[in-house]
Amino acid sequence: MASIRKGTREMNNEPVTWTACLDCGKRVTGDSIHTCSPQLKTLTDDEIEEFAYAFELWQLNNPDKALEGIKDFARAILRKAQEK
């Protein structure tokens, strides 16, 4: 036979502090661990075309440095997206 324990339970009326995650806005209490995926920042087609045009001009003047130019192009796109 299972025994039943009688007694009183005290309520914890201490306020719970919380904050919002800067990336996703989810409510996070002080004692919890929260992880989320950062929100992706996107560029408009016009912004991407602007970089592509500058890259195309650079590539015409530097045909022997194509790989270096592609890396610079990718870095420029990422920097622009991070600025948003």
N, C-alpha and C positions, 0 to 999 in steps of 0.2 A: 504494500500500500504506500502510495506516495504521500509524503508529509507536506502540509501546507504551512508556510511560515507567515505568521501574522505580524504586522507592524505598520508603522507609518513611514511614509516616504516624504522627504523634504523637497520642496520645489526650489529650483535654482532660478532666482529672479534677477541674476546679474545680466546687465545688458550685453548683447552680442555686438561686437564691432565688425564692420565689414567694409570692403572697398570694392570698386569695380576694376576688372582687368582692363588695362589700357588697350590691349589688342582686340578683345572680343566683346568687352562690356559686361561679361558674366559677373555676378555677385560672388565675391570671395570673402570668406570669413578668415579671421586672423590665425586660426589653428589648422586650416586646410591647405593642402597642396594643390595647386591648379596649374595645369598645362593646357595650352591651346595652340593651334596652328596660327601663325601670324597671318593677318589679312593680306591678300595679294593686292598690290598696287599696279594698276594698268596704265598704259599710255594710249593716247588716241592714235588713230591711223595717221593723222596729220603730223603728230610728234615723231612717229616712227619714220614717216616719209622724209621728214626734215633731216634726220640722222642718215637715212639711206642715201639721200642726195649728196650730203657732205662726204659720205664714205665713197660714193661713186666718183666724185671729183678727185678725192685723194688717191683713189686706186688708179685713175688715169695718169696721174703724175708720178706714181710710185709702183709700176707694174711688178717689180721684182720683190716687193715687200707685202704681198697679198695676205699671207698668214698673219703677219703683225697687224695689218689693217683690220682684219676680221676680229682679232682679239680686242683692239681698241674700240671698234664699233660695238661689240657686245658689252664692254665695260661702260661705254657712254650711255647705252640704253639702260643698263642697270642703275647707274648713278642718277639718271633722270627720273626713273621710277621711284627710287628711294627718297628723292626730294619731295615727292607728293605727300 
